[in-house]
Amino acid sequence: MSIKLDPMMLPALDILGMAQSGAVLRAERETPSDGIPAFVTRSGWDELVATHASDHTAPHTVLLPAMEKAVTRLLSHAAEAASRDGVMAPTITIQSDLFLSDPDLVLAFVRDITHPVACALIGTAAQIETTLRAHTPVHPLPN
C-alpha cells in the first residue's frame, strides 16, 4: 500500500543538519525507491544499542537490518491508517515494543528545510522533543 506525501504540507526541519551533527541517524541503509528516508533520534539509537546490541563491537550490523524491518512495518501502518481515514496526519503515535522506555512510538512526517524531501522521524515523544529542542534555530526578534 502506498500513499503520497506533499512535502510542502509537512513541518520543515533541518534534517540534513541534524543528520550531519549526529542528532538523528538513518534508520535504513538505503531508502526503497517508493519510500521516504527514515531517521531515528540519537537517543533512540543509543537506547536500541543498550537494549539489543551492547555486547556487539559493531552494533549497527545487528540493528540496521532489524530497524529496516521495523521502519517498513511502521510506514505500512501509517499508510493503512491514511488510506482508512482518508488523511495523512503529520504525526502518528503507535503502540510498539521498539523502545523499552516508552510503548508509545512517534512517527513524525517532516520535510528538510533546504530540500523539499519528505522524511520520517522515529522515536519516543521524549526523544523527539529533546532532539528538536537541541536543534531548533533561535532567531532574534527584530528591534
C-alpha positions in Angstrom: 0.0 0.0 0.0 1.4 3.4 -0.8 0.4 7.0 -0.1 1.5 10.3 -1.4 3.0 12.9 0.8 3.2 16.5 -0.3 6.5 17.7 1.4 5.3 21.3 1.3 2.5 20.4 3.6 4.8 19.0 6.3 6.6 20.8 9.0 10.1 21.9 7.9 13.2 20.8 10.0 16.9 20.9 9.4 17.0 17.2 8.8 20.3 17.4 6.9 21.9 19.4 9.7 20.6 17.1 12.4 21.9 14.1 10.4 25.3 15.7 9.9 25.6 16.6 13.6 24.5 13.0 14.6 21.3 14.2 16.3 19.4 11.8 14.0 20.6 8.7 12.3 19.4 6.9 9.2 17.1 4.0 10.2 17.9 2.2 7.0 20.9 1.5 4.7 19.0 2.6 1.6 15.7 4.2 1.1 13.4 2.0 -1.1 12.6 3.6 -4.5 9.0 4.0 -3.4 9.8 5.0 0.2 10.9 8.1 2.1 14.1 8.5 4.2 13.6 7.4 7.8 15.6 8.6 10.7 15.8 7.6 14.4 16.9 10.1 17.1 20.4 9.7 18.5 18.9 8.9 22.0 16.6 6.3 20.4 19.6 4.7 18.6 21.6 4.7 21.9 18.6 3.0 23.6 18.4 0.4 20.9 22.2 -0.3 21.2 22.0 -0.6 25.0 18.9 -2.9 24.8 19.8 -5.1 21.8 23.4 -4.8 20.9 25.5 -3.7 23.8 27.8 -6.8 23.5 28.5 -6.3 19.8 31.6 -4.5 18.6 29.7 -3.2 15.6 26.1 -2.7 16.8 24.9 -1.2 13.5 25.4 -4.5 11.8 22.8 -6.0 14.2 20.5 -3.0 14.5 20.2 -1.7 10.9 18.6 -4.9 9.4 16.1 -5.1 12.3 15.5 -1.3 12.1 14.8 -1.5 8.4 12.1 -4.2 9.0 10.6 -2.0 11.8 10.6 1.0 9.5 8.8 -0.9 6.8 6.1 -2.1 9.3 5.7 1.4 10.8 5.3 3.1 7.4 2.9 0.4 6.4 0.8 1.1 9.5 0.9 4.8 8.7 -0.2 4.1 5.1 -3.0 1.8 6.2 -4.3 4.5 8.6 -4.1 7.2 6.0 -5.9 5.0 3.5 -8.6 4.1 6.0 -9.0 7.6 7.3 -8.6 9.4 4.0 -6.0 11.8 5.5 -2.3 11.6 6.4 -1.5 13.0 9.8 2.0 14.5 10.1 2.4 12.8 13.5 1.3 9.3 14.4 1.6 7.5 17.7 1.7 3.7 17.5 2.0 1.2 20.3 5.3 -0.6 19.9 7.9 -2.5 21.8 10.8 -0.9 19.8 11.9 1.3 22.7 11.6 -0.1 26.2 11.5 3.4 27.7 8.1 4.1 26.2 5.5 1.9 24.5 4.2 4.9 22.5 6.3 5.3 19.4 6.0 8.5 17.5 6.3 8.6 13.7 6.6 12.2 12.6 6.5 13.1 8.9 8.6 16.2 8.2 10.5 17.7 5.3 14.0 19.0 5.2 14.1 22.8 5.4 16.5 23.1 2.4 15.3 20.3 0.2 11.6 19.5 -0.5 12.0 15.9 0.6 9.5 14.2 3.0 11.2 12.2 5.8 10.0 10.1 8.7 11.4 10.8 12.2 11.1 7.9 14.6 11.4 7.9 18.4 9.5 8.3 21.6 7.8 11.6 22.3 10.6 12.5 24.8 13.4 11.5 22.4 11.9 13.6 19.6 11.2 16.6 21.8 14.7 16.6 23.2 16.2 16.3 19.7 14.1 19.1 18.3 14.8 21.4 21.3 18.5 21.0 20.9 18.4 21.8 17.1 15.7 24.4 16.8 17.3 27.5 15.4 16.9 30.6 17.5 16.1 33.7 15.5 16.5 37.1 17.3 13.4 39.2 17.3 13.5 42.4 15.3 14.0 45.6 17.2 
